[in-house]
Amino acid sequence: MVSRVSTLYDLRVVKTNKEKPLSSDQIKNNRIEFKRKLKRDTSSLYQHLLPGVNEISITELSWKDPLASQVISDESEFVRKLPGTLKKGFMKPVHKIIPTPMPMVQEMCREFVLDFNRHEIEMKPAKLIHDGAWKESKEDIKQVIEILNVLKDIWNNPAFSPEFAKTLNEGTYQSTVIVSAIRASLKNLPIGDSFFISTSEKQSIASANRKGEGYMGRRPDIMLVVKYLETVFELMYVECSRLICSRQKKTDDEIKLWRETNDGLYWIRQSLKPDKDQFDIVGIQVAGNVLYLNLLLRDMVNIHRYYHLQSAEIPVQFSDEAVVTKFIETLLLLRNIVITNLSLLYHAFVSSSQRQTEGSTTVSTPRNDYY
């Protein structure tokens, strides 16, 4: 008696997103059915395609080939060899889909390219400090409208309805809500444009520097990255959960976040000496439907302090004005902090003795640890 050993995948105890490839019998049956469909149509197009399909051997087909699944690709060899008229007939449906380009669009794009003027920091902006004041006038703060428009889109998005919200994955929540809200709140900052928001879990340079050569740095979900004096700095880190967040995930991300901000500040101070008790690294944690705004700064005796500034419910569904107002105020506070920190960075003292750089105090963890 031959015993058969089944894997967890065979028993369907563990699911995988990998598809089982088509078997040779499935491919053979598909080919037979496909040829039957071609023979059923007496048009010159399909009658011309039939010999081309016949020339392809079963052994030449695999699950990767569209033909194995009864699909004709316009890039297949037998379609490419169609005579001109028949090729136009095959492409006719897609020609109906694509309208004639509008001259107005071309003209608008031409004017955009000609009129574009990249804003470079030709001279340092006025130095700003954290003094409890807003850095923009009421007339300049147009981001309220930008953020409210984001909320409107979210409230109209069926993905965030009670029916689907609980099953929403982290990627959709992060890209649709969190990234959109942060982008809206940091749009058109009045202090240059040498920064960008990284959303692809880019490796943290600061973390890699702390770990040393040969080690990969951590990958925050989102970062605010700025290039200044030919050096890349990380001014903000964001860790995000799904809309439904476990207590363990919240704890893990909270630890990960303060470690990232600590590494970030040490990395900046290897090149620049921004004002103590002023310049800070921002850490945002999104745990479920709550946004936590935190920051880490260095005080006058070189001790790093980590502060939990405030939190706000993220109104992913229709909410009352108090919830919306608190969320908007938190994002405007983030904007105010970033504007000030950029100014402090641009006015930071560049030490001539940077060869004696200080390393991060973040304690390294075992290889199997999450952090």
C-alpha positions in Angstrom: 0.0 0.0 0.0 1.4 3.4 -1.1 0.9 6.1 1.5 0.4 9.6 0.3 1.8 12.6 2.2 -0.4 15.6 1.9 0.8 19.1 2.7 -1.3 21.7 4.5 -1.9 23.3 1.1 -3.3 20.1 -0.3 -5.6 19.7 2.7 -6.6 23.4 2.3 -5.7 24.1 5.9 -3.5 26.9 4.7 -4.6 29.0 1.8 -2.3 30.6 -0.7 -2.8 33.3 -3.4 -0.8 31.2 -5.9 -2.9 29.6 -8.6 -2.6 26.0 -9.6 -1.3 25.9 -13.2 -3.5 24.5 -15.9 -3.0 20.8 -16.4 -2.1 19.4 -19.9 -5.7 18.0 -20.1 -7.2 21.4 -19.3 -5.1 23.0 -21.9 -6.0 20.3 -24.5 -9.7 20.7 -23.8 -9.5 24.5 -23.9 -7.8 24.3 -27.3 -10.4 21.9 -28.7 -13.2 24.2 -27.4 -11.5 27.3 -28.8 -11.2 25.7 -32.2 -14.8 24.7 -32.1 -15.8 28.3 -31.5 -13.6 29.5 -34.4 -15.2 26.9 -36.8 -18.7 28.0 -35.7 -18.1 31.5 -37.1 -17.8 31.6 -40.9 -16.3 35.1 -41.1 -13.0 35.5 -43.0 -11.3 36.7 -39.8 -11.9 33.6 -37.7 -11.4 31.3 -40.7 -8.0 32.9 -41.2 -7.1 32.5 -37.5 -8.0 28.8 -37.4 -4.9 27.6 -39.3 -2.7 29.7 -37.1 -4.2 28.1 -34.0 -3.8 24.6 -35.6 -0.1 25.2 -36.1 0.5 25.6 -32.4 1.2 22.3 -30.7 -0.2 21.5 -27.3 3.3 21.0 -26.0 4.1 24.6 -26.8 1.4 25.9 -24.6 1.5 26.5 -20.8 -0.8 28.2 -18.3 1.2 31.4 -19.0 -0.1 31.6 -22.6 -3.4 33.4 -23.2 -4.4 30.8 -25.9 -4.2 28.0 -23.3 -7.2 29.8 -21.6 -9.1 30.5 -24.8 -7.9 34.1 -25.0 -6.6 35.7 -28.2 -4.0 38.4 -27.6 -3.4 41.1 -30.1 0.3 40.5 -29.6 0.1 36.8 -30.5 2.1 35.7 -33.6 -0.9 34.6 -35.7 -2.7 37.9 -35.1 0.3 39.9 -36.1 0.5 37.9 -39.4 -3.1 38.8 -40.3 -3.5 40.7 -43.6 -4.2 44.4 -43.2 -8.0 44.3 -43.6 -8.4 41.4 -41.3 -6.0 42.9 -38.7 -8.2 46.1 -38.8 -11.3 43.9 -38.3 -9.7 42.2 -35.3 -8.8 45.6 -33.8 -12.1 47.2 -34.6 -13.6 46.9 -31.0 -10.7 48.7 -29.4 -10.8 51.4 -32.0 -14.3 52.2 -30.9 -13.2 52.5 -27.3 -10.5 55.1 -28.0 -11.9 58.5 -28.9 -10.0 61.0 -31.1 -7.6 63.0 -28.9 -8.9 66.5 -28.1 -6.7 69.4 -29.4 -7.6 71.4 -26.3 -5.8 68.8 -24.1 -2.7 69.0 -26.2 -2.7 72.8 -26.0 -3.2 72.8 -22.2 -0.3 70.4 -21.8 1.9 72.5 -24.0 1.1 75.6 -22.0 1.7 73.7 -18.7 5.2 72.6 -19.8 6.1 76.1 -21.2 4.9 77.9 -18.1 6.3 75.5 -15.5 8.7 77.1 -13.2 10.4 74.9 -10.6 10.6 76.6 -7.2 14.2 76.3 -6.0 15.3 77.6 -2.6 17.5 80.4 -3.9 17.8 81.9 -0.5 16.9 80.7 3.0 13.4 81.5 4.1 13.0 83.5 7.3 13.8 81.4 10.3 10.8 80.1 12.2 10.5 78.6 15.7 8.0 76.7 17.7 6.3 79.5 19.6 2.7 78.5 19.8 1.7 80.5 16.7 0.4 79.5 13.4 2.9 80.0 10.6 0.3 80.9 8.0 -2.4 83.5 7.9 -6.0 82.5 7.9 -6.2 83.4 4.3 -3.3 81.2 3.4 -4.6 78.1 5.1 -6.5 76.6 2.2 -5.7 73.0 3.3 -9.0 72.8 5.2 -10.8 72.7 1.9 -8.3 70.2 0.5 -8.8 67.9 3.5 -12.6 68.2 3.5 -12.6 67.2 -0.1 -10.6 64.1 0.8 -13.2 63.3 3.5 -16.0 63.8 1.0 -14.4 61.3 -1.3 -13.9 58.8 1.6 -17.5 59.2 2.8 -18.8 58.5 -0.8 -16.5 55.5 -1.1 -18.4 52.2 -0.7 -15.2 50.5 0.6 -15.7 52.3 3.9 -19.3 51.4 4.3 -20.2 49.3 7.4 -20.5 46.3 5.0 -16.9 46.3 3.8 -15.0 48.4 6.4 -14.2 45.4 8.7 -12.5 43.4 5.9 -10.6 46.4 4.4 -6.9 45.6 4.1 -4.1 47.9 5.4 -3.0 48.9 1.9 -6.4 50.2 0.8 -6.9 52.1 4.1 -3.4 53.5 4.0 -3.5 54.7 0.4 -7.1 55.9 0.2 -7.4 57.6 3.6 -4.1 58.2 5.4 -1.9 59.1 2.5 -4.6 61.2 0.9 -5.2 63.2 4.1 -1.5 63.7 4.8 -0.9 64.8 1.2 -3.8 67.3 1.4 -2.5 68.7 4.7 1.1 69.2 3.4 0.2 70.5 0.0 1.8 73.8 -1.2 3.9 74.3 1.9 5.3 77.9 1.8 8.9 76.8 2.3 10.3 75.2 -0.9 9.6 71.9 -2.6 12.6 69.8 -2.0 10.6 67.2 -0.1 8.3 64.3 -0.9 6.1 61.8 0.8 7.3 58.2 0.4 4.5 55.6 0.5 6.1 52.4 -0.8 7.7 51.2 2.5 11.0 52.7 1.4 14.0 51.7 3.5 14.9 54.2 6.2 18.3 55.6 5.6 18.5 56.5 9.3 17.6 53.0 10.4 20.2 51.4 8.0 22.8 53.8 9.3 22.2 52.8 12.9 22.3 49.1 12.1 25.6 49.4 10.1 26.9 48.2 6.8 25.4 45.0 5.5 22.1 45.4 7.3 18.8 46.5 5.9 17.0 49.5 7.5 13.4 49.3 8.7 10.7 50.2 6.2 8.1 52.7 7.7 4.7 52.7 6.0 5.1 56.4 5.1 7.9 58.9 5.4 8.4 62.6 4.8 11.7 62.9 3.0 13.7 66.1 2.3 16.8 66.6 0.3 19.0 69.4 1.6 22.7 70.1 1.0 22.9 67.0 -1.2 21.8 64.8 1.8 18.5 63.0 2.3 16.8 63.5 5.6 13.7 61.8 7.1 11.5 64.3 9.0 8.4 62.2 9.6 7.6 58.5 10.0 4.1 56.9 9.8 3.1 53.4 10.9 -0.4 52.3 9.9 -2.7 49.4 10.8 -5.9 48.2 9.2 -9.2 49.9 10.1 -9.6 47.1 12.7 -6.4 47.1 14.8 -5.4 44.5 17.4 -3.9 45.6 20.7 -0.7 43.8 19.9 -0.4 45.6 16.5 -0.9 48.9 18.3 1.8 48.1 20.8 4.3 46.9 18.1 3.8 50.0 15.9 4.1 52.3 18.9 7.5 50.8 19.8 8.6 50.8 16.1 7.7 54.5 15.7 9.7 56.0 18.6 12.7 53.9 17.5 12.4 55.3 14.0 12.1 58.9 15.2 15.2 58.4 17.5 17.2 57.0 14.6 16.0 59.9 12.4 17.1 62.6 14.7 20.6 61.1 15.2 20.9 60.7 11.4 20.2 64.4 10.9 22.6 65.5 13.6 25.4 63.7 11.8 25.3 66.4 9.2 23.4 69.4 10.8 22.9 70.8 14.2 19.3 72.2 14.3 18.2 74.1 17.4 17.7 72.0 20.5 14.4 72.2 22.3 13.0 73.2 18.9 13.7 70.9 15.9 11.9 67.6 16.2 11.1 64.4 14.2 7.4 63.7 13.8 5.9 60.2 14.4 2.3 59.4 13.4 0.7 56.2 14.4 -2.6 55.2 12.9 -4.2 52.4 15.0 -7.7 51.5 13.7 -9.6 54.7 13.3 -7.5 56.9 15.5 -4.5 59.0 14.5 -1.8 59.7 17.1 0.5 62.7 16.5 3.8 62.3 18.3 7.3 64.0 18.1 10.8 63.5 19.4 13.3 66.3 20.1 16.6 66.9 21.8 16.7 69.1 24.8 19.5 71.4 25.9 21.4 68.7 27.8 21.2 66.3 24.7 18.4 64.1 26.1 15.9 62.9 23.6 12.3 63.5 24.7 9.3 61.7 23.1 6.0 63.5 23.3 2.4 62.3 22.5 0.9 65.5 21.3 -2.6 64.7 20.6 -4.9 62.1 18.9 -8.0 62.4 16.7 -10.6 60.0 15.5 -10.3 59.5 11.7 -13.8 60.1 10.3 -13.8 57.3 7.6 -17.6 57.4 7.7 -20.1 60.3 8.1 -19.3 61.9 11.4 -20.5 64.9 13.5 -18.7 68.2 13.3 -16.8 67.7 16.5 -15.0 64.7 15.1 -14.3 66.3 11.8 -13.0 69.5 13.4 -10.7 67.6 15.7 -9.3 65.7 12.8 -8.8 68.8 10.7 -7.1 70.6 13.6 -4.7 67.7 14.1 -3.6 67.7 10.5 -3.2 71.5 10.5 -1.0 71.1 13.6 1.0 68.6 11.6 1.4 71.1 8.8 2.5 73.9 11.2 5.1 71.6 12.8 6.5 70.5 9.4 6.7 74.1 8.2 8.7 75.1 11.3 10.9 72.0 11.2 11.8 72.7 7.6 12.8 76.2 8.5 14.9 75.0 11.4 16.6 72.5 9.2 17.5 75.1 6.5 18.9 77.3 9.3 20.8 74.5 11.1 24.4 75.0 11.9 26.7 72.8 9.7 29.5 71.6 11.9 33.1 71.4 10.5 33.9 68.5 12.8 31.3 66.1 11.5 34.0 63.4 11.3 33.3 62.8 15.0 29.7 61.8 14.4 27.6 60.3 17.1 25.8 57.0 16.6 22.1 56.3 17.4 21.4 55.2 21.0 18.5 53.0 19.8 19.3 49.6 21.3 19.6 46.8 18.7 17.2 43.9 19.0 17.7 40.1 18.3 17.4 39.1 14.7 14.0 37.4 15.3 12.5 40.4 16.9 9.9 42.5 15.1 11.7 45.7 15.6 
